[in-house]
Amino acid sequence: MLVMIAENDGLHRTFARRTVEQLWPGDVEVIEAGDGEDAINLAAERQPPHVVLDLQLPKATGIEVARAIWSRRAGTHILFWSNFADEAYVRGVARIVPPGSVYGYVLKSATEEGMRSALRGVFREGHCIIDREIRGIQHRVQDRFEGITDGEYESLIDIALGLTDRAIAARRGLSIRGAQSRIKHVYDKLGIVPPEEGAGEASVFNSRTRAIYLAMARGLINVDALRREQEQLDAWLAQATPLQDH
């Protein structure tokens, strides 16, 4: 049994190794990577069928590592292990999981027995093991009244990246009115009253800036997600026809 542990914190990496080796004494080989680039290269070289993966790695994020691993071997069992229960990470994982793949998402705040249970479930029993807090976020994402839809999430990302309504419409294949409608839905779900619709205290805030703050506070977006999205935006800008100002 070959297990790769990708974790940049030495103490956490040691803990994960010890837990894996205690679960399967004499029946497991553990290989380690301290950053995302090393994890991608090591996984390509050794093809581990089981991976413990931190989501916040230097050089390449856990999302990027998982995407690279699954693109070569969709049957790899990955246990995401993170300090964070941000909705941005939950969405990021959901976007890249191949159909039928086995994976888990456990928080580092889990007990040692919780970690053991997740490892057994994902690696030996082939079950998807999701932390209760993460499951709650998944349900919120799927709630059509409270959750931000994928289209609305794209608009929220575009706002955070500083795009105008016209640029958002061009990037997402929408009319300007359609882009503005999506943004309005985002405001509604974040509890923002645009200045033109409210008065007094409501007009104190710039709606776009307020949306970014509330999204960050709720964990809808984070720095890792914005960095990935900026790379995709750069690629789009390199190919896009210059927008015409009117």
Disulfide bonds with the S-S distance in Angstrom:
none
